[in-house]
Amino acid sequence: TLRNRTALKKWTMSLLGNPVVLQREMTLLPMSEVIKMNDNTKSIAAHKALEELLGGKFQVQKQTEERREQIRREQKKVQEEQELAARKHRMRIAQQERELQRQRML
């Protein structure tokens, strides 16, 4: 709900006249994720500072970050494979065009 500005605004306005219970599940975002929304470079420092301050690791966050990183790597791999396939396709077309030009010259 916090990420959906329309839903949050609607809920906030409803509190003025007719308070209602949120109809969506809410979760807490780690502070480092909130910081990342504004400044990605400070996110890692904030994460480490919170770990030191609280004296422990954030297992749920760590798992979430690992999963996001895995998805990012998989997406990058797919993109690279698509780019390679496109490059090979362009090379085949260029080769066929050169062969056609040679045949026309004969």
C-alpha positions in Angstrom: 0.0 0.0 0.0 2.9 2.4 0.7 4.2 1.9 -2.8 0.7 2.4 -4.3 0.3 6.2 -3.9 -3.4 6.1 -5.0 -4.4 3.5 -2.4 -2.4 5.2 0.3 -4.0 8.6 -0.5 -7.5 7.0 -0.6 -6.9 5.4 2.8 -5.4 8.6 4.3 -8.4 10.6 3.2 -10.8 8.0 4.5 -9.3 8.5 8.0 -10.7 12.0 8.1 -14.4 11.2 7.9 -14.8 7.4 8.0 -11.9 5.4 9.2 -11.5 2.0 7.6 -9.2 -0.9 8.0 -6.7 -1.3 5.2 -7.9 -4.0 2.8 -4.4 -4.9 1.7 -1.7 -6.7 3.5 1.1 -4.4 4.6 4.7 -5.3 5.1 7.6 -3.4 6.5 10.5 -2.4 4.2 14.0 -2.5 5.6 15.4 1.0 6.0 18.1 0.3 3.4 15.4 -0.4 0.8 13.7 2.9 1.6 17.1 4.6 1.2 17.7 2.7 -2.0 14.6 4.3 -3.5 16.2 7.7 -3.1 19.9 7.0 -3.3 21.0 3.5 -4.5 24.7 4.2 -3.5 23.8 4.7 0.2 21.7 1.5 0.5 24.6 -0.8 1.2 26.1 1.5 3.8 22.7 1.9 5.5 22.3 -1.9 5.5 25.7 -2.4 7.1 25.1 0.3 9.7 21.8 -1.2 10.7 23.5 -4.6 11.1 26.1 -3.1 13.3 23.6 -1.1 15.3 21.2 -4.0 15.9 24.0 -6.6 16.2 22.8 -9.2 13.7 22.0 -10.1 10.2 18.7 -9.6 8.5 17.9 -13.1 7.3 14.6 -12.2 5.5 16.2 -9.2 3.9 19.3 -11.2 3.0 17.1 -13.9 1.3 15.1 -11.3 -0.5 18.2 -9.5 -1.7 19.8 -12.8 -2.8 16.7 -13.8 -4.7 16.6 -10.3 -6.4 20.2 -10.7 -7.4 19.5 -14.2 -8.7 16.6 -12.8 -10.8 18.8 -10.0 -12.0 21.5 -12.4 -13.1 19.0 -14.6 -14.9 17.5 -11.6 -16.7 20.9 -10.4 -17.7 21.8 -13.9 -19.0 18.6 -14.1 -21.0 19.3 -10.6 -22.4 22.8 -11.6 -23.4 21.6 -14.8 -25.0 19.0 -12.8 -27.0 21.6 -10.2 -28.1 24.0 -13.0 -29.1 21.2 -14.7 -31.1 20.3 -11.4 -32.8 24.0 -10.8 -33.6 24.3 -14.3 -35.1 21.2 -13.7 -37.1 22.5 -10.4 -38.5 25.8 -12.1 -39.4 23.9 -14.8 -41.3 21.9 -12.2 -43.2 25.0 -10.3 -44.0 26.7 -13.5 -45.2 23.7 -14.4 -47.4 23.7 -10.9 -48.9 27.4 -11.2 -49.7 26.8 -14.6 -51.4 24.0 -13.1 -53.4 26.2 -10.2 -54.5 28.9 -12.7 -55.6 26.5 -14.8 -57.6 25.2 -11.6 -59.3 28.7 -10.7 -60.3 29.3 -14.0 -61.9 
